[in-house]
Amino acid sequence: MFANNHHNDGHIAVWIPAAPGLQAALIEAAPETFFRPPYVGARGWVGIELSSISDEELAFHIREAWQMVAPRKMRVAQDAVLRRI
């Protein structure tokens, strides 16, 4: 999810699902980049401040989040495509 200063919270960010325990670890390691977003933060999602992260690192986190929620058939198809590249 993209958040553009949601309720004037000051964050221009994306909110993505994170593996169990990862949200807390990311926030502890880099609180200027990662935060617990409202509503979905209680379910383990993490907010990522876009001005504080490289494109490559953001892409990594988005790919990991997609792997968590994508249907199995889509993940298998994606893996097959990547193996051919």
The first five atom37 places (N, CA, C, CB, O) and aatype in JSON, in Angstrom:
{
  "aatype": [12, 13, 0, 2, 2, 8, 8, 2, 3, 7, 8, 9, 0, 19, 17, 9, 14, 0, 0, 14, 7, 10, 5, 0, 0, 10, 9, 6, 0, 0, 14, 6, 16, 13, 13, 1, 14, 14, 18, 19, 7, 0, 1, 7, 17, 19, 7, 9, 6, 10, 15, 15, 9, 15, 3, 6, 6, 10, 0, 13, 8, 9, 1, 6, 0, 17, 5, 12, 19, 0, 14, 1, 11, 12, 1, 19, 0, 5, 3, 0, 19, 10, 1, 1, 9],
  "atom_mask": [
    [1, 1, 1, 1, 1],
    [1, 1, 1, 1, 1],
    [1, 1, 1, 1, 1],
    [1, 1, 1, 1, 1],
    [1, 1, 1, 1, 1],
    [1, 1, 1, 1, 1],
    [1, 1, 1, 1, 1],
    [1, 1, 1, 1, 1],
    [1, 1, 1, 1, 1],
    [1, 1, 1, 0, 1],
    [1, 1, 1, 1, 1],
    [1, 1, 1, 1, 1],
    [1, 1, 1, 1, 1],
    [1, 1, 1, 1, 1],
    [1, 1, 1, 1, 1],
    [1, 1, 1, 1, 1],
    [1, 1, 1, 1, 1],
    [1, 1, 1, 1, 1],
    [1, 1, 1, 1, 1],
    [1, 1, 1, 1, 1],
    [1, 1, 1, 0, 1],
    [1, 1, 1, 1, 1],
    [1, 1, 1, 1, 1],
    [1, 1, 1, 1, 1],
    [1, 1, 1, 1, 1],
    [1, 1, 1, 1, 1],
    [1, 1, 1, 1, 1],
    [1, 1, 1, 1, 1],
    [1, 1, 1, 1, 1],
    [1, 1, 1, 1, 1],
    [1, 1, 1, 1, 1],
    [1, 1, 1, 1, 1],
    [1, 1, 1, 1, 1],
    [1, 1, 1, 1, 1],
    [1, 1, 1, 1, 1],
    [1, 1, 1, 1, 1],
    [1, 1, 1, 1, 1],
    [1, 1, 1, 1, 1],
    [1, 1, 1, 1, 1],
    [1, 1, 1, 1, 1],
    [1, 1, 1, 0, 1],
    [1, 1, 1, 1, 1],
    [1, 1, 1, 1, 1],
    [1, 1, 1, 0, 1],
    [1, 1, 1, 1, 1],
    [1, 1, 1, 1, 1],
    [1, 1, 1, 0, 1],
    [1, 1, 1, 1, 1],
    [1, 1, 1, 1, 1],
    [1, 1, 1, 1, 1],
    [1, 1, 1, 1, 1],
    [1, 1, 1, 1, 1],
    [1, 1, 1, 1, 1],
    [1, 1, 1, 1, 1],
    [1, 1, 1, 1, 1],
    [1, 1, 1, 1, 1],
    [1, 1, 1, 1, 1],
    [1, 1, 1, 1, 1],
    [1, 1, 1, 1, 1],
    [1, 1, 1, 1, 1],
    [1, 1, 1, 1, 1],
    [1, 1, 1, 1, 1],
    [1, 1, 1, 1, 1],
    [1, 1, 1, 1, 1],
    [1, 1, 1, 1, 1],
    [1, 1, 1, 1, 1],
    [1, 1, 1, 1, 1],
    [1, 1, 1, 1, 1],
    [1, 1, 1, 1, 1],
    [1, 1, 1, 1, 1],
    [1, 1, 1, 1, 1],
    [1, 1, 1, 1, 1],
    [1, 1, 1, 1, 1],
    [1, 1, 1, 1, 1],
    [1, 1, 1, 1, 1],
    [1, 1, 1, 1, 1],
    [1, 1, 1, 1, 1],
    [1, 1, 1, 1, 1],
    [1, 1, 1, 1, 1],
    [1, 1, 1, 1, 1],
    [1, 1, 1, 1, 1],
    [1, 1, 1, 1, 1],
    [1, 1, 1, 1, 1],
    [1, 1, 1, 1, 1],
    [1, 1, 1, 1, 1]
  ],
  "atom_positions": [
    [[0.85, -1.16, 0.0], [0.0, 0.0, 0.0], [0.9, 1.23, 0.0], [-0.97, -0.01, 1.22], [1.91, 1.26, 0.7]],
    [[0.53, 2.24, -0.78], [1.24, 3.5, -0.78], [0.52, 4.46, 0.16], [1.35, 4.09, -2.22], [-0.7, 4.57, 0.1]],
    [[1.26, 5.13, 1.0], [0.68, 6.09, 1.94], [1.33, 7.45, 1.69], [0.89, 5.63, 3.43], [2.54, 7.61, 1.82]],
    [[0.51, 8.42, 1.34], [0.98, 9.77, 1.04], [0.55, 10.7, 2.17], [0.42, 10.27, -0.33], [-0.48, 11.38, 2.08]],
    [[1.35, 10.71, 3.25], [1.05, 11.56, 4.41], [-0.32, 11.21, 5.0], [1.1, 13.05, 4.01], [-1.14, 12.09, 5.26]],
    [[-0.54, 9.92, 5.21], [-1.8, 9.4, 5.72], [-2.2, 10.1, 7.02], [-1.69, 7.88, 5.95], [-1.47, 10.05, 8.0]],
    [[-3.35, 10.74, 7.02], [-3.84, 11.48, 8.19], [-2.78, 12.44, 8.75], [-4.28, 10.5, 9.28], [-2.67, 12.62, 9.96]],
    [[-2.0, 13.03, 7.85], [-0.95, 13.99, 8.23], [0.1, 13.38, 9.16], [-1.57, 15.2, 8.89], [0.58, 14.04, 10.08]],
    [[0.45, 12.11, 8.93], [1.45, 11.47, 9.78], [2.89, 11.8, 9.38], [1.26, 9.97, 9.75], [3.83, 11.44, 10.08]],
    [[3.06, 12.48, 8.24], [4.39, 12.88, 7.81], [5.15, 11.85, 7.0], [0.0, 0.0, 0.0], [6.27, 12.12, 6.57]],
    [[4.56, 10.68, 6.78], [5.25, 9.62, 6.05], [4.8, 9.59, 4.59], [4.99, 8.26, 6.71], [3.61, 9.56, 4.29]],
    [[5.77, 9.6, 3.68], [5.53, 9.23, 2.29], [6.17, 7.86, 2.2], [6.14, 10.28, 1.22], [7.4, 7.73, 2.16]],
    [[5.34, 6.83, 2.18], [5.84, 5.49, 2.44], [5.02, 4.43, 1.73], [5.84, 5.21, 3.93], [3.97, 4.7, 1.16]],
    [[5.55, 3.21, 1.79], [4.77, 2.04, 1.44], [4.61, 1.21, 2.7], [5.44, 1.21, 0.28], [5.46, 1.22, 3.59]],
    [[3.51, 0.49, 2.76], [3.25, -0.44, 3.85], [3.21, -1.82, 3.23], [1.91, -0.09, 4.62], [2.46, -2.05, 2.28]],
    [[4.0, -2.74, 3.75], [4.05, -4.08, 3.18], [4.01, -5.13, 4.29], [5.32, -4.26, 2.33], [4.42, -4.86, 5.42]],
    [[3.52, -6.33, 3.97], [3.57, -7.4, 4.96], [5.02, -7.83, 5.19], [2.71, -8.61, 4.52], [5.85, -7.77, 4.28]],
    [[5.29, -8.26, 6.39], [6.64, -8.71, 6.74], [6.55, -10.06, 7.45], [7.36, -7.67, 7.64], [5.56, -10.38, 8.1]],
    [[7.59, -10.84, 7.3], [7.66, -12.14, 7.96], [7.61, -11.95, 9.48], [8.96, -12.91, 7.55], [8.02, -10.9, 9.98]],
    [[7.11, -12.95, 10.2], [7.05, -12.84, 11.67], [8.41, -12.44, 12.26], [6.58, -14.17, 12.28], [9.44, -13.05, 11.95]],
    [[8.39, -11.43, 13.1], [9.59, -10.95, 13.77], [10.39, -9.93, 12.98], [0.0, 0.0, 0.0], [11.21, -9.21, 13.55]],
    [[10.15, -9.86, 11.68], [10.94, -8.94, 10.85], [10.58, -7.48, 11.1], [10.73, -9.27, 9.38], [11.47, -6.62, 11.1]],
    [[9.31, -7.19, 11.32], [8.9, -5.81, 11.56], [9.7, -5.2, 12.7], [7.38, -5.74, 11.87], [10.29, -4.13, 12.55]],
    [[9.73, -5.86, 13.83], [10.44, -5.34, 15.0], [11.93, -5.2, 14.74], [10.2, -6.24, 16.22], [12.55, -4.22, 15.14]],
    [[12.5, -6.18, 14.06], [13.94, -6.14, 13.77], [14.28, -4.97, 12.86], [14.4, -7.45, 13.13], [15.28, -4.27, 13.09]],
    [[13.48, -4.74, 11.83], [13.74, -3.63, 10.92], [13.62, -2.29, 11.62], [12.79, -3.68, 9.72], [14.46, -1.41, 11.46]],
    [[12.56, -2.14, 12.4], [12.33, -0.87, 13.11], [13.46, -0.61, 14.1], [10.97, -0.89, 13.84], [13.93, 0.52, 14.23]],
    [[13.89, -1.64, 14.8], [14.98, -1.47, 15.76], [16.29, -1.1, 15.06], [15.17, -2.76, 16.59], [17.04, -0.26, 15.55]],
    [[16.55, -1.73, 13.92], [17.81, -1.5, 13.2], [17.86, -0.14, 12.5], [18.03, -2.6, 12.18], [18.92, 0.47, 12.41]],
    [[16.7, 0.33, 11.99], [16.7, 1.58, 11.22], [15.37, 2.32, 11.41], [16.94, 1.29, 9.71], [14.55, 2.36, 10.49]],
    [[15.16, 2.91, 12.59], [13.88, 3.57, 12.87], [13.61, 4.79, 11.98], [13.83, 4.0, 14.31], [12.47, 5.23, 11.88]],
    [[14.63, 5.34, 11.33], [14.41, 6.46, 10.42], [13.84, 5.98, 9.08], [15.72, 7.21, 10.19], [13.31, 6.78, 8.31]],
    [[13.94, 4.69, 8.82], [13.45, 4.13, 7.56], [12.19, 3.31, 7.74], [14.53, 3.26, 6.92], [11.27, 3.39, 6.92]],
    [[12.12, 2.53, 8.8], [11.02, 1.59, 9.02], [10.17, 2.03, 10.21], [11.55, 0.17, 9.23], [10.69, 2.58, 11.18]],
    [[8.86, 1.78, 10.12], [7.96, 2.13, 11.21], [6.77, 1.18, 11.21], [7.48, 3.59, 11.09], [6.52, 0.47, 10.23]],
    [[6.05, 1.18, 12.31], [4.84, 0.36, 12.44], [3.66, 1.19, 11.96], [4.63, -0.13, 13.93], [3.27, 2.15, 12.62]],
    [[3.08, 0.83, 10.82], [1.97, 1.62, 10.28], [0.67, 1.38, 11.05], [1.77, 1.31, 8.81], [0.49, 0.33, 11.66]],
    [[-0.22, 2.36, 11.01], [-1.52, 2.16, 11.66], [-2.31, 1.06, 10.95], [-2.33, 3.48, 11.67], [-2.03, 0.72, 9.8]],
    [[-3.28, 0.53, 11.63], [-4.19, -0.49, 11.12], [-3.5, -1.83, 10.88], [-4.83, -0.02, 9.83], [-3.84, -2.81, 11.55]],
    [[-2.55, -1.91, 9.97], [-1.94, -3.19, 9.59], [-0.66, -3.5, 10.36], [-1.64, -3.19, 8.12], [-0.16, -4.62, 10.28]],
    [[-0.13, -2.54, 11.09], [1.09, -2.76, 11.87], [0.9, -3.84, 12.92], [0.0, 0.0, 0.0], [1.84, -4.58, 13.22]],
    [[-0.29, -3.93, 13.47], [-0.57, -4.96, 14.48], [-0.54, -6.37, 13.88], [-1.93, -4.71, 15.13], [-0.4, -7.35, 14.6]],
    [[-0.67, -6.46, 12.57], [-0.6, -7.75, 11.86], [0.8, -8.04, 11.32], [-1.61, -7.77, 10.72], [0.98, -9.0, 10.58]],
    [[1.77, -7.22, 11.69], [3.15, -7.47, 11.3], [3.64, -6.7, 10.09], [0.0, 0.0, 0.0], [4.8, -6.83, 9.7]],
    [[2.76, -5.91, 9.48], [3.2, -5.12, 8.33], [4.19, -4.06, 8.79], [1.99, -4.47, 7.61], [4.19, -3.66, 9.95]],
    [[5.03, -3.62, 7.87], [6.02, -2.6, 8.18], [5.87, -1.45, 7.19], [7.47, -3.19, 8.13], [5.6, -1.65, 6.01]],
    [[6.05, -0.24, 7.71], [6.07, 0.94, 6.86], [7.51, 1.24, 6.47], [0.0, 0.0, 0.0], [8.43, 1.11, 7.28]],
    [[7.69, 1.66, 5.21], [9.02, 2.0, 4.73], [8.99, 3.43, 4.2], [9.49, 1.0, 3.62], [8.29, 3.73, 3.23]],
    [[9.75, 4.29, 4.84], [9.85, 5.71, 4.45], [10.63, 5.78, 3.14], [10.56, 6.56, 5.58], [11.81, 5.43, 3.09]],
    [[9.97, 6.24, 2.07], [10.58, 6.2, 0.74], [11.81, 7.1, 0.61], [9.57, 6.59, -0.29], [12.71, 6.79, -0.18]],
    [[11.86, 8.18, 1.34], [13.01, 9.08, 1.23], [14.25, 8.55, 1.94], [12.65, 10.44, 1.8], [15.33, 9.13, 1.82]],
    [[14.1, 7.44, 2.66], [15.2, 6.92, 3.47], [15.71, 5.55, 3.02], [14.77, 6.82, 4.9], [16.42, 4.88, 3.77]],
    [[15.35, 5.13, 1.81], [15.74, 3.79, 1.37], [16.14, 3.85, -0.1], [14.57, 2.77, 1.58], [15.59, 4.62, -0.88]],
    [[17.1, 3.02, -0.46], [17.52, 2.95, -1.86], [16.48, 2.19, -2.68], [18.92, 2.28, -1.99], [15.71, 1.39, -2.14]],
    [[16.48, 2.43, -3.96], [15.56, 1.71, -4.85], [15.8, 0.21, -4.79], [15.7, 2.21, -6.29], [14.85, -0.58, -4.8]],
    [[17.06, -0.19, -4.72], [17.39, -1.61, -4.69], [16.88, -2.28, -3.42], [18.9, -1.8, -4.81], [16.32, -3.38, -3.47]],
    [[17.08, -1.62, -2.27], [16.61, -2.2, -1.02], [15.08, -2.24, -0.98], [17.15, -1.41, 0.18], [14.49, -3.21, -0.5]],
    [[14.44, -1.18, -1.47], [12.98, -1.15, -1.51], [12.47, -2.29, -2.39], [12.48, 0.21, -2.04], [11.52, -2.98, -2.02]],
    [[13.08, -2.48, -3.56], [12.67, -3.56, -4.46], [12.8, -4.92, -3.77], [13.5, -3.54, -5.75], [11.93, -5.78, -3.93]],
    [[13.88, -5.11, -3.02], [14.06, -6.36, -2.28], [12.9, -6.6, -1.32], [15.39, -6.35, -1.51], [12.32, -7.69, -1.31]],
    [[12.56, -5.6, -0.52], [11.48, -5.75, 0.46], [10.14, -5.97, -0.22], [11.41, -4.51, 1.37], [9.33, -6.76, 0.27]],
    [[9.89, -5.31, -1.32], [8.63, -5.5, -2.04], [8.55, -6.91, -2.61], [8.47, -4.45, -3.17], [7.5, -7.55, -2.54]],
    [[9.65, -7.41, -3.18], [9.65, -8.79, -3.69], [9.39, -9.8, -2.57], [11.0, -9.11, -4.38], [8.62, -10.74, -2.75]],
    [[10.03, -9.59, -1.42], [9.82, -10.5, -0.29], [8.36, -10.47, 0.18], [10.75, -10.13, 0.87], [7.78, -11.51, 0.48]],
    [[7.78, -9.28, 0.24], [6.39, -9.15, 0.65], [5.46, -9.84, -0.35], [6.0, -7.68, 0.79], [4.51, -10.53, 0.04]],
    [[5.75, -9.66, -1.64], [4.94, -10.3, -2.68], [4.98, -11.82, -2.52], [5.43, -9.9, -4.09], [3.96, -12.48, -2.65]],
    [[6.16, -12.36, -2.24], [6.3, -13.81, -2.06], [5.42, -14.31, -0.92], [7.76, -14.18, -1.79], [4.94, -15.44, -0.95]],
    [[5.2, -13.48, 0.09], [4.39, -13.88, 1.24], [2.91, -13.97, 0.9], [4.59, -12.91, 2.37], [2.2, -14.79, 1.47]],
    [[2.43, -13.13, -0.02], [0.99, -13.04, -0.24], [0.53, -13.54, -1.6], [0.56, -11.63, -0.08], [-0.67, -13.74, -1.81]],
    [[1.44, -13.74, -2.54], [1.06, -14.17, -3.89], [0.54, -15.61, -3.85], [2.25, -14.06, -4.86], [1.03, -16.43, -3.08]],
    [[-0.44, -15.9, -4.69], [-0.92, -17.28, -4.79], [0.22, -18.2, -5.25], [-2.12, -17.37, -5.77], [1.11, -17.78, -5.99]],
    [[0.19, -19.43, -4.81], [1.25, -20.38, -5.11], [1.51, -20.49, -6.61], [0.91, -21.76, -4.55], [2.66, -20.5, -7.04]],
    [[0.46, -20.56, -7.42], [0.63, -20.7, -8.88], [1.42, -19.52, -9.45], [-0.73, -20.8, -9.57], [2.24, -19.7, -10.35]],
    [[1.18, -18.34, -8.94], [1.91, -17.17, -9.42], [3.37, -17.23, -9.0], [1.27, -15.87, -8.89], [4.26, -16.88, -9.78]],
    [[3.63, -17.67, -7.77], [5.02, -17.78, -7.3], [5.8, -18.8, -8.13], [5.05, -18.17, -5.82], [6.95, -18.57, -8.49]],
    [[5.15, -19.95, -8.42], [5.8, -20.99, -9.22], [6.09, -20.46, -10.62], [4.91, -22.26, -9.28], [7.18, -20.69, -11.16]],
    [[5.13, -19.77, -11.22], [5.34, -19.21, -12.56], [6.46, -18.18, -12.55], [4.04, -18.56, -13.08], [7.3, -18.16, -13.45]],
    [[6.5, -17.34, -11.54], [7.56, -16.32, -11.42], [8.92, -16.99, -11.29], [7.3, -15.4, -10.19], [9.88, -16.57, -11.93]],
    [[9.0, -18.03, -10.49], [10.27, -18.75, -10.32], [10.73, -19.35, -11.63], [10.13, -19.85, -9.26], [11.92, -19.33, -11.95]],
    [[9.8, -19.9, -12.41], [10.15, -20.5, -13.69], [10.7, -19.45, -14.65], [8.94, -21.2, -14.32], [11.67, -19.71, -15.35]],
    [[10.1, -18.28, -14.68], [10.58, -17.19, -15.53], [11.98, -16.77, -15.1], [9.62, -16.0, -15.48], [12.86, -16.59, -15.94]],
    [[12.18, -16.6, -13.82], [13.49, -16.16, -13.32], [14.59, -17.17, -13.6], [13.41, -15.88, -11.83], [15.73, -16.8, -13.82]],
    [[14.25, -18.45, -13.58], [15.27, -19.48, -13.86], [15.71, -19.42, -15.32], [14.72, -20.89, -13.54], [16.84, -19.79, -15.63]],
    [[14.84, -18.98, -16.22], [15.18, -18.89, -17.64], [16.03, -17.67, -17.96], [13.93, -18.87, -18.48], [16.67, -17.62, -19.01]],
    [[16.03, -16.69, -17.08], [16.78, -15.44, -17.34], [18.25, -15.63, -17.05], [16.24, -14.28, -16.49], [19.03, -14.7, -17.21]]
  ]
}
